[in-house]
């Protein structure tokens, strides 16, 4: 008998019929002798509806009260799912995040989990119940309702699996696993049977929307066996593990990730002297703007051009900050470009296979795609290119690294 934590996203519980479908799926697992804990999101669209409602009554909703409002979406789902389970003869009990006592810090709308009291859940499981827990929410030490930020239900599922020492945490979504790239762009993309936490972490951080990045970090830290599956079709999904898949012909590259949400800023004609990078990026960091890729070119006249990328939503804020420090740092001008995108190749095989970068750069050059910026890690190479070439770049790289081939 295994202890399984299953998490169902908003589309999986998006209607009464889909909730009944989840109930049947859960009942089937319990009938096989497993103990099952279910974590659910709000029904699809419900969180957005609640946020819009809050903004109708307040221009800037108080974060504590906003958490009180948006947490009700999951509360509705846990009640409905338990009713559906009761209706087919399955004992079930619902819990809000506060009732399980998922203890978080007090950072409303983006709280982090500190501890989970798993004893009540274990007791109910031992009594033959399916335990249904509201995702995305917890409670701080003062008893205030908190929420974990977008995608927080994935984190709830993984955190519960870690606390309960579950045999597996299954994330049910509207896709049937992790693919080599987005099948909407490359129809030949194939589902991966397994992928490492490190690779999944890179893919999640680079724009793959299958799993929320915090949940992957949590799973890796606590060695939680994670599997991504579809709510709507049967299959083995994709297993996310600590160990590399030990197949003899393990591919060098596991996937191609991309992100359209990139904007480039360039500070032109800055004096080339120690501390200049900090003088540029310090005020940007103080404004809570995340910087992604960075490049610096030193000219013959003793000045340097300093470029970096931010999300498009942060571009105007970043430009305003740089205009404010331009004269102080002695810069000639500030330029910006909203037409950027990032494409990345990810794979554990890079550690032992040289030539990945040259193959990537040659493939793009053959298509006339100009690389404007480059960043690397041990298992990833990312390039910034013009957005109009994004889909072409993903397709040709997918083919060049043999990801179209049968597994």
N, C-alpha and C positions, 0 to 999 in steps of 0.2 A: 504493500500500500504506500502510495506516494502522497506527499503534501504539495499541492500545486496552487500557486497564486496566478489567477487569470485577470488580465486587465482588458476592459472593453472600452473603446473610444466612442466619441459622440455619434459617428455614423453607424456604429454597431448597435447602438441603443436609440436610434433616431426616430423610431415610431413604436406604437404598441406591439405591432406584429414582430418587429425586430427584437424587442425586449422578450417576447415569448420565444423567439428563436434562440436567443442567448440562454433563456431558462432551460430549454430542451438540451442544449449543448452542455450546460453545467450539470444537469441531471444525469446525462450520459456518463460524464466523468465520475460522478459520485457512484453511479451504479457499478462501475468497474472496480469500486473499492477504494477510490482515492478520497482524501480530505481536500476540500476545495474552498479557497478564499477568493472572492470576486471583488475587484476594484472597478468602479465604473465612473465614466465622465458624465457630464450633463448631456442631455439629448442635443443632437447637432443643431447649432444656431441659437441655443438657449442662453449661453453665456453672453454672446453678442447682444441678444435682446435685453438681458438684464443690465448690461453696461449702458446701452442706449437709454434705457429707462432711467437709470441714475443720472445720466447727463441731461435728461429733460427737466429734472428738478433742481440740478445744481451744475453750474458751469465747470467747477473743479470739485468733484465729489470727494468728501473726506475719505482717506484710504481705509480707515477702520470700518466705517459704515459701508463702504463699497464692498469690502470683504463679507460683511454680513449679508448683503444683497446677493452677490454672485455665488456664494456658497450654497444657496438654496437650489441651484440647478441640479447639483449632484444629489441633494437630499431627496428630491422628487424621484430621481432614477433608482436610488437604492430601495425606496418604498415600493415602487412599481415592480422592480425585479423580484423582490421578496414575495409580493402578491402573486406574480406569475409562477414562481416556484411552488408556493403553497397550492396553487390551483392544479398542479400536476402531481401533487402528493409528496413534495420534497420539503423537509424541515429547513427553514432558513431564518436568519436573523440579520437585521440591518444595523449598521453603525455609522454615525457621522464621524468625521476626523476627530472631533472633540471627545466623543464617547469612547473611541479606541484609545484616546489620549496619544495622538500623534503630536508630540510636543515640538513646537517650532520656536524660532526667535520671533521678535516683534516687528519684523520688517513687512508691514502690511502690503499686500498685492504681490510680493516677491519673497515670501518667507522661506527659510531653510529648515529642514528637519533636524532636530537635536536628539530626539529619543522616541522610542515607541514602547508602550506598555502592552506586550503581546499576551499577557496572562488571560484576560477575558476572552480573547479570540481562541486561544488554545482550549480553554474550558468548553466553549461552545462547539468547537470541532470534535472534541472527545465525546460530546453528547449527541453527535450525529447531525449537527447543523451544517448547512452551507452558510458561511459568513460573508455578508455583502457590505463592503466598506465604500464610503464616499471618497473618491479621489480628489486631488487638487487642494485639499484643505487640512488644517490642523488647528491647534489651539496654543496660545503662548502661556507662560507661567502665571499670568494674571487672569486666565480664562477667556481672553479675547479670541474670537474666531479669526484665523489667518488663512490666506490662500498662497499657493506656491508658485504662481505665475503660469503663463501659457504653457500647455503641455505637462502641467504638474501632476496629472493623474498617472503618467508613466513613472514618475519619480515615487509617487505613493506606492505603486505596485512593487517596484524594485525594493523600496525601503521595508515594506511589509515582508517580502520574501526573505530579505536579509535578517530581519528580526526573528522571524519564525523558523529560520534555517530551512526554507522550503527546498524541495528537490528541483523545482524548476519554476521560473516566472515566465508566463506566456502572455505576450502582448498581442491582442487581437485588434486588427485594424482593417482598412479597406483595401490593403494590398496583401499579397500572399507571401511576402518575404522581402528580403533585401536584394536588389538587382544590381547588375554591373554598372548600370546608369539608368536614367529615366526612360522607360519604355515608350513614353509618348514622343521622345525625340529620336530614339534608336529602337525601332521595332525588334531588332535582333538581340536586344539586351536580354540576358538570361538571369534567372534567379540563382543566387548562391546558396548552396546547402549549408555552408558554414563560413564564418568570418570571425576574426579576432576582435577583442574589445578595442585594441589600439586602432585597427583599421576602421571599425565602426565609429569610434570617437572622431577620427579625422573626417570621415564621410559626413557625420552629423554636424560637425563644426563648419564644414565647407558648403553646406546647403542642402544635404540630403534630409528630407523631412520625415523619414520613416520613424525615427525615434528621437525623442527630445534629448539633447546633449547631457543634461544633468543626470538623467536616468542611466545613461551609458557609463558616465563617470562613477556613479553610485554602484552599479553592477560590477564594474571592474574592481573597485576598491574592496568590496565585500565578497568578491568571487561568486556572484549570483549567476547561475546558469540561466541565460536569457534566450527566448525563442520568439521570433516574429511570425505571426500566422494571420490568415484571413478569416474574418467572421462569416464570409459568404460562400467559401468553397473549402473543400477538404484538402489536406496536404500537410507535409511535414514542415513547411515554412523554412526559415533560416535560423540556425543555431549560432548564437554569439558566445564565443568561448575564450578562455584564457590562452589555450594552446593553439598553435598554428595547425591547420588541417595538414596532416602528414601524408597526403597523397604524393606519389612519386613525381607526377608532373604538376606540382603546385605552380600556378601562374605567378609571374613576377608582380603583375598588377592585378588587384582585385576589383577595382572600380574606377569610374570617371565621375567626379563630382563637379558641380558648377553652381555659380551664384550670380544672378543678374543684379543684385543689390549692391553695386560698387560705384563709387565716385572717386575721382583722383584730384588731389590738390597738389599744386607745385608752388613752392616759395622760391622765386628766382633771384639770383645775384646776392646770395647771403655770404658774408665774410667767412672764409674757411678757417675757423679757429675753434679751440676746445670749448665745449659747452653749448655750441650753437644748436645741436639737435635737441638738447633739453629745453633750451629757450623757446624752441618751436613747439615741441610736443608736450612740455609741462603744462601750459595753459589749456591745451586740448584735453589732456587727461583730467585736469581739475574740473573741466566741464562735463565729465563722465561720457566723453565721446571715445568709442573704441577705434583704435587704429589697427589696420590689417597689414598691408604690405608697405614696405619702406624702401626707397632707393635714393642714393646720393651721388651726384656727379660733380667732380671737382674740375673747374676750368683752369686755363693757363693764367688768367688774370688774378688768381688768388681768391676767387669767389666760388661758390658752389650752388647748384640747383638741388633743392631738397623736395622729393615727392613722396606722398603717402596716400593710401586709400582709406576711406571711411564708408559707412552705409549712406545711401542717398538721402535718407531722412535726416542725417546729421550734417549734410553738406553745408547748408546755409548757416547753421550755428558755427561750424568750423571756420568758414570764410570770414564771418564777422569777428571771430577771435583773432584770426591771423591778421586781418586789417588793423586790429587794435594794437598788435605788437610789431607790425611791419617796420615802422620807423625806428623803434627801440632796438630791433636786432639788425638794422641796416639793410633790409631786403629791398631789392629793386621793384618787385611786383609780385602779385599773387594771381595764379590762374587756376581754373577748375574745369573739370570735364565730367559730365553726368552720363556719358555714353559708354562706360566701362563694364566689363564682366570678368569673372574669374573662372578659370577652368583648372582642375587639379587631377593628377593621377595619383592613386593611393595603392600601396601594396607592401606587405611585409617583405616580399622578395627583393625589394630595393637594397636591403641590408647586405645581401650577398651577391647581387647581380649589378655590375657596373654598366653604364651606357644607357640607362633609362632616360636621363635628361637629354642626351644628344639625340636619341630616337624621337623624343617628344618634340624637340625644337626642329628637327629635320622634317618631321611630318607636317608641322604647322607651316614651315617655310615653303614646302612644296605646294601648299594651297594658297600661298601669298598672304598668310595671316601674320601680321606684325606683333611681336611680343613687346609690350611696353614695360612690364615689371615682372620680376621673378622672386618667389620665396620658396624655401625648402625646409623640410624637417627630415628625420631619419627615414620615414616611410611615406613621404609626400613631396610632390613638386607642384607648385601652383604658378600660373602665369596670368597676368592681366592683359586682356585684349579688347578690341572694340566689340561692343555688344552685338553688332550686326553679324559678326562672324562666329558667335557663340555656338549655335547649333551645328554648323559645319565642323567646327573644331571638335566638338564632342563626338560626332559621327566618325571623323577620320581617325581620331585617337583610339576610339573604341575598337575600330577595325585593326589599326596598326599594332595594338598590343594583344591581338588575338582573342578579344573578349567575345567576339561573335561566334567563336567555335563552340561546339558541343562540350559540355562539362566532362 
